[in-house]
C-alpha cells in the first residue's frame, strides 16, 4: 500500500510537488476568517427592502471561494458527491420555502430577517462543493490542512493565556473553559477538526518527517484546544469519529500499534479533560435532576444543562403542535411560536431560574439542531437533514474503502469531521455563518474530492 505521500530521497530536503493553484490559495486564505468570531471582523450594515443584514469579512471570503470554485466547475467532476449535492439542494429548497410559513411570517420584518439568515446558511452550504472543485493538487490540500493547524496553534495559545487569567477577547476567567477568538463551542470545533487531521495522518502512516511532525503538532494543539473549549457535545462526536477513523484505516491495512495507541490516548485525554473542566456544570445538572442537594445558584442562575433541557422541551412541544412542516425557518425563536409553550414549561420545570426561559428580550432558541429542525422544519425537514448526513457518511465510507490512497485519506478525514459535527450540533441550534457551519460543510466537501494530483 502506498503511503499518503511518497518519501523524500535521503539527504535531500522535502519539497512540495508542483505549485499551489489560485483556488487553493483562496481556500486557504478563507479558513482563518471563517474560524474567527464575527465580533472581531469588520462588517457593514445593510438595509434592503425593510430587512436588516450584516455583511461581514467572512461573507466576502466565502463568496470569493464560491466564485473561484465556480470557475472550475467545467473541468472538475462533482459526480462522486452526487448523493450529497442532491440531498443538500433538497434541504436548502425546503429551508427557503419554510421562510414563508404562516407562523414564521407573523410580521413583515420577521420573514425578511429569516430570509437573510436562510441565505447565509445556503451560502455556507456552497462551501461543500467548493472543496472538491478547488483542491486539485496535493499542494492545495497540504496548504489548506497546514493553515488549519497553524490557526489552531494560535487559537490554542490565546486560550491558554485566557485560562491563565487573561480577560481579553471575552475570556471566561482563570481555570474555566475559554473562547479564544471564536467562542467556546466553535473553539472546540476548530480544535477537534485539527485533532482529526493529526490522528488520521498518523493512522495513515504519513512517512515524511516534516509531515509527521505536523501531525503531532495537530494532535497536541488539538487536544489542548479541545479541552479548553470545554464542549461536552464535542466529546459525543469525537469518540465515534476517532473509532470510525481507526476502523477505516484498519480495513485498508494501515493501522500500526503506535498510531492506534496515540489515537486512543489522545481521544481519551481530550474527552476526560473536557469532563474534568466541566465538573461544576455537571454538578449543577445533577442538582437539577435531584441527584445531589440543591444550591441557591441552581434555582437563581442560568445553568447550562438545565436550561438546554428546558429549551429542548419547548422545542419538542412546538414540533408536536406543527409536526409535518414545523413553524418555519427559525420560527421557534419567535415569541409567536414559543410563548404559548411557556406555561407548560414553567409547570414542568418549576425550580429552574426564570431567566433561563426564553422571552421577547431573551430569544435563546432551542439550542439543539435536531430538536430545532423538528420544530422549525417539521418531520419533512428533519428527514432531509438526516438524508444529508447519511449521504455524506455513505459516500465517505465507500470512498475510504475503495478509492486511491490520497482520495481515501480525504474521505476518512471528512468522515471524522462529519461525525464530530454531529456531536457538536447537539448543543447548537440552526445558526447561520458560525465556524461550526464551516466545519460541517468543509467535511462534506472533503468526502467528495474526486482526485488529488501531484
N, C-alpha and C positions, 0 to 999 in steps of 0.2 A: 504494500500500500504506500502510495506517495504521501509524503508529508504535505501539510498545507502550503508550505513554501520551501523551495529547494535550498539546500545548504550552500553557503558561500564557500568558494575554494579556500583551502588553507593558505594562511599568510596574506590574504587579500581582504580588504575591508568590504563589508556588506553594502551594496548599492541597490537602490530601488530600481527594479527593471522598468524601463520605459519612463514616461513622464505622466504627471497628473493632468487629467483633462480639465477644461474650464468648468464643466459641470461638477466635477469632483471638488474643485476649489470652492465653488459656490455652496455646495452641500456642506463642506467642512466649515465654511465661514458662518453658515446658518446655525450650526449646532450650539455654540456658546450662547447665541442670542435667544434661542427657544428654551434654553435651560437657564434663564435669568428671570427673576421676578419682575412683573410689569412695573412695579414701583420704582425700579432702578433703570427704566428705559425712557428715552424721550418719546413723547406722544403728542398727538394733535386731536382736539375735539372737533367732531363733525356733526352738523345738524342737517339732516336730509329728510324732507317731507314730514317733519314733525318727530322724527326719530333721532335719538342721540347715539352716536357711535364714537369710539376712540380708536384712532389709527396709531398703532404702536410700532416701534422699531421691528419687533418680531414679525408683524404683519408684512412689512416691506421685504424682509428676508425670506419669509415663507413664500410670498408671491414671486419673488425673484427665482427661488428654487423651482417653483412650479413652471414658470416660463422657460427656464433653462431645460427642464425635463421635456417640455412640450416640443422643443426644437429637435429632440432626439427620438420622438415617437415613431417616425417612419423607419428609422434604421435599427431600432431596438425592440425586439419582440416582448410583448406582455402576456403572451398566451399561457405561460406556466402558472400565472396567477389569476386566470380567468374566473375560477370559483370565488376568489376573494373580491375581485373587482365587481362581479355581478351582485354579490350579497351586499357589498358596501353601497353600491348605487341604489339598490332597493331600499336600504335603510335610510339613506340620505333623502330619497324621494318621500318616504313616509314621514321623516322629520319635518321637511318643508311643508307637507300637507298638514302636519299636526300644529303648525304655527297658527292656522286659521280655524282651529276648533272653536266652538262657541264659548267655552269657559275660558280658553286662553285669550280670546279676543273680547273680553268683557269691556275693554276700553280701547280706543284707537291707539293710545300710547303703548299699551301692553303688547298688542300683536306686532307692532312695528319694532319694539325693543326685542321681542323674541325672534323676529326675523333676522335682526342683526346678529344675534348670538348663534342662530342656526347657520347663518352664512359663515361665521368664523369657524364653527365646528366642521362644516364642509370644506373650508379652506385647509384645515389641518388634515382632513381625510386624504386630500390630494398628495400629501407627503408620501403616502404608501406607494402609489405607482411611480412617484418621482425617484425613489431609491433605486429600483431596478433599471430605470432609464439613465440615471447619472453614474452609477457605479459600474463603469465599463472595464476598468483595468484594476490590477492588483494594487497599483499605487493609489488609486482613488479610495479603495477600501482601507488600506493602511493609513492614509491621511485622515479619513473620517474617524476610524477607531482610535487613532493616536490623539486626535483632537478631543474626543470624549474623555479619554484617560487623563490628558493634561488638564482639562477643565475640571474634572473631578478632584484632581490633586489640589487645585486652587480652592475649590469649594470646601474640601475637607480641611484644608489649612485654616480657612476662615471659621469653619465650625469648631475646630479645636480651640481657637482663640476665644470664641464666644463661650465655649464650655468652661474655659478657664476663668471667665468672669467679665469679658468684654461685652458691653451692652450695645455696641454698634450694629447697624443693619438689623435692628429689632431682635437682638439676642435675647434668649429666654432666661439668662442668669446662670450663674456658676452651678455646674453639676446637673443641669437639666438638658433635655433634648434641644436641638438647635436648628435654626432655619438656614444658616449660612446666607447665601444671597438668593435663595429660591423659595423658602417656606419649608417647614419641617417635612411634610409629606412628599413634596417634589424633590427635596434634597435626598430623601431615601430612594426615590425613583431613579434619580441620576446615579447615585452610588450603587444601587442594585444593578443598574444597566452596565456599569463599568465592571462590577464584580463578575457579571456574566461573561464579559469579554475575556477577563483573565482566566476564569475557570474553564471555559470552552477551549481556549487556546492551549491550556495545559493538558486537557483531556485529549486534544487532537495532536499532541506531541509536536508542537511547533519547535523546530530544531535550532534555528539561528539564535545565537547568544543575545544579540540586541533585542530580538522579539521575545525571547523567554524572559529577559529582564523586564521588558514592558508588561508582559503578562503578570509577573509577580507584583509589579507596581500597581497594576489594575486590581489585583486581588487584595493587597494590603489596604490601599486607599479606599477600595470599595467596601471592605468590611468596616473600616473605621467610620466612613461617611454614613454607611447604612445604620450603624448603631447610633451615631449622633442624631440622625434624622428621627430615630425612635418610632417608626411606623409599624405597629403590630400587624396591620393589614399587609405590610410588605413581607413579613415572615410567612403569612399564609401563602403568598405567591412564591417566595424564594425557595422554600423547601422542595415543593414539587418541581419547580423549574430546574433546580440542581439535579434532582433524581432523573428527570427526563433527559437532561444532557448526558448524564452518565450512561443511561440505558442506550441511547442512540450511538454514543461513541463506542460502547461495548459491542453493539451489533455490527459496527464497522471494524471490529478487531483492533481498536486503538487504545483502550484504557490500560495504562500501566499502574502498578501498585502505588507509586509515589503520587501520581496525579489523582488517583482515587482518594487516597488519604488526605491530600491537600484540599480536594473539593469538599469532602465530608467535614473536615475540620473547619474550613472557612465558613461553611454554611452553619455549622453548629455554633461557632463563636459569634457570628453575626446575629443569629436568632436569639441565643441566650443573652447576648449583650443588650438587645432591644428589650427583652423581658425584664432584665435587671434594671434598666434605666426607667422603665415604665412601672416599676413596682408600686409606686404611690397611686397611680391611676387604677391599677388592678385592685389595690386595697379598697379604694372608694367604690369600685364596681361591686366588690363582694359585700360591702356595707349596703349598697343599693339593693342587692339580692337578699339581704338579711342574713348572710352567712357570718358576717362579722358585726360587732357592735357599731351602731351608727354614731357619727360625729356631727357636730353642728354644721360643719362645712359641707357635709353630704347633702343636706337639705336646703342650704342657703346659697351655694355657689354652683356654677355650671361644672359638671363632671363629665368628662369626655364620653365614657361608655354608657352611662345612664342617659345622657342627652341623645346619643345616637340611637338608643333603644326607643326613646320617645318619638323621635323623628321618623324612624322606620315604622313604628306603629301608626303614626298619622299617614304616612305614605301608603301603607297597606290598606287603610280604611278608604283613602281616596280612590285607590285602584278598585276596591270592592264595589264602590258606587259607580265606577266607569270602567268595567272590566275589559271591554273589547278594544276600544280605541284610546282610552285614557282621557285626561283633561287637556291635552295639548302640550306642545314642546315647552318645557319649563313652567307649565301651568301649576304644578304643585308648589311653586314658590309664591304664587299669588294668593293674597288673603281670600279671594273669591273661592278658592279651592280648599284651603286648609282651615279657614275659620270655623266651618261647620263641624270639623272633627275635634276641635279643641275641648269642648265639654267632655266628650268621651275620654280623651287623653288625660285630662286632669283627674277624672274619676278613676281611671285605670292606674295612674301613677301619682297618687296624692302627695307623696313625700319628696318628689323631685322639685328643685327650685323653680319658682315661677319664671325666672328669666331664661330658663333653659327651653321654654316653649316658644314656638315661632309667633311672631306678631307682625303688624304692619311696619313697625320700626326695626324688627329683627327677623328678616326673612332668611332663616338658616338653610332652608331647603331640606331635602330628605337625607342627603349625605351618604347614600349607598346607591351606586349606579344601578344595580339590579332592581331594587325596590322603586327607585325613581323612574326607571324605564317603564315599569308596570303602571305606575301612577300617571305618567305623562303620555306614554305611547300605547298603553294597553297591552293585551296579550299579543296583538299583531306586531307591535314594535319590539316587544321582548323576544319573540321568536326570531325576528330579523336580526336582533343583536346576537342571539345565540348562534344563528347561522353564520354571521360574520366571523366570530371566534372559532366556530367549528371548521369553517372552510380554511382559515389560516392554519389551524393545528393540523388538519389533514394534509394540506399542501406541504407544510413543514416536515412532517414525518415521512411522507413519500419521497420528498427531495433529499432529506438527510440520509435515507437508506439506499437510494438508488443513483443519485447524481454523482458527478466527478467530485473529488475531494474539496476543491475550493467552494463550489456551489453548495455542497453538503454542509460545509462549515458554516456558511452564511445562514442556511436553513436551520441548523441546530442553534445558532446564536439567536436567530429570530424567534424560534420556539421558546427559548429561555425567556426572552423579553415578553412574549405574549403571555406566558403563564405567570410571570412576575406581575405584569399589569393586571391580570385577572384578580390577583390578591389585593393589589393596591386600590383597585376600583371599589372594593368592598367598604371603603371608608371615605369615598369621594362621590359626589353626585355628578350630574351632567353639567360640567363646567367647560366652556369652550376656551381654547387658547392657553391652557396651562401646560407646564412641562410634562405632566402625565399623558396628556393628549399626544405630545410629540413622541414620547416613548412608545405608546401604543401603535401609532401609525408607522413609525420607523420599523417597528417589529414586523408588521405585516409586509412592509416593503422588502425587508431582509429575506423573508422566506420565499419571495417570488423572484429573486435575482436569477436570470437565465444562464449567465456565464460570466466568468471573470478572466479576461485576457492578461497576458504579461505586460 
